[in-house]
Amino acid sequence: MFELFIGLRYLRAKQKHTFISLITLLSIAGVTVGVMALIVVIAVMSGFEADLTERILGVESHLVVLKHGGQFKDDPQLRQTIDQTPGVVASTPFVYTQAMLRASGGISGAVVRGVDPATAASVISVLDAPMLKRLSRPHADAGQREIQLPNIIIGKELARSLGVRAGESLYLISPRGMMSPAGRLPSMKRFHIADVFESGMYEYDGSLAYISLADAQKLLKNNDAITGIEVRVNDIHRADKIAKAIGKRLGFPYWARDWMQMNRNFFSALKLEKTVMFIILALIVLVAAFNIASALIMMVMEKRRAIAILKAMGASDRSIRRIFVFNGMIIGVIGTSLGACLGFLLCFLLKRYQFINLPNDVYYISTLPVKLESLDVAVIAISALAICFAATLYPAHQAARLNPVDAIRYG
């Protein structure tokens, strides 16, 4: 294509006005910086999102099966139907309640979850097998050996606020107590702290406690009923479809919620923040596009006589338009390629050497997480090239409209 050949010659040829060459270099630099910044920032935000997802799913299950109207019996046939659904890996029953924890060092509210020590490890990754083994066995009181204390596992921040550690004891106060002439009195039971877990999320570490399913049912006096069934799936991104399949199999009054629904507000905020950052950083590429347009406009003014000669030799308006579109797109491709290479390099350095440290008292992580996704890179590259292409349209149109007679006479 002679249009591409001429466009390359216009870029390589020594310009009478060196200012045009300087603007061309600045345009390439602007596109490079914009693409590099977009790749690095989006990779870091994707890393944050992936890291948060991993930490959340370490505490929560992939989806939860509930019943309209409240608690229900743990039916083995119901569990079997859930386990036989395509995509389901494991399931476990649970009991959910809110309570107060009181120790010698303080008192704090907590979310108490009763879990089945035999099956919970296959669904909740923050609880490993040794923890659950300690949870299932009662602990003999040091003072009175005949007293068997039930075990409890609490979060690291919750233990810190209560002033306790593993091996000590605390009191769990449940609002569901017994009726008395003075009204309903809360029930209080002493628990032995079997272990302390750390998920890395302050919301969970500061408010969550685990006890065995049998202890939770005794504490709530709910006649062996459960709050729901937690389910682990083989693909977290298909959890919503698997939840619909489970709901269809079980039918009313059962229904299922996946992890994306349970954390919708949080992940919607992350997605909005990622989109806003993309738009803001894309303005860098937009500024570079203005430079591309300026360079092409001045190039059209300088090449008026050459354009007129090409038209006189038979070049069509479409061919003249292509010459300057190719000119601008070459700048865009070079800038985008350099920006992508530098972005990959920076992401590699951030992931390999982790030379940026974050304060532990503000963030839950100490270094920047980086996750480079091919789809994000493709969107960034296509967006940068589209902006560069839009910047070439007006100068190319002006060059195509040039009258060859006037250009030769006054050029």
Secondary structure, 3 states (H helix, E strand, C coil): CHHHHHHHHHHHCCCCCHHHHHHHHHHHHHHHHHHHHHHHHHHHHHHHHHHHHHHHHHHCCCEEEEECCCCEECCHHHHHHHHCCCCEEEEEEEEEEEEEEEECCEEEEEEEEEECCCCHHHCCCCCCHHHHHHHHCCEECCCCCCCEECEEEEEHHHHHHHCCCCCCEEEEEEEEEEEECCEEEEEEEEEEEEEEECCCCHHHHCCEEEEEHHHHHHHHCCCCEECEEEEEECCHHHHHHHHHHHHHHHCCCEEEEEHHHHCHHHHHHHHHHHHHHHHHHHHHHHHHHHHHHHHHHHHHHHCHHHHHHHHHCCCCHHHHHHHHHHHHHHHHHHHHHHHHHHHHHHHHHHHHHCCCECCCCCCCCCECCCCCCHHHHHHHHHHHHHHHHHHHHHHHHHHHCCCHHHHHHHC
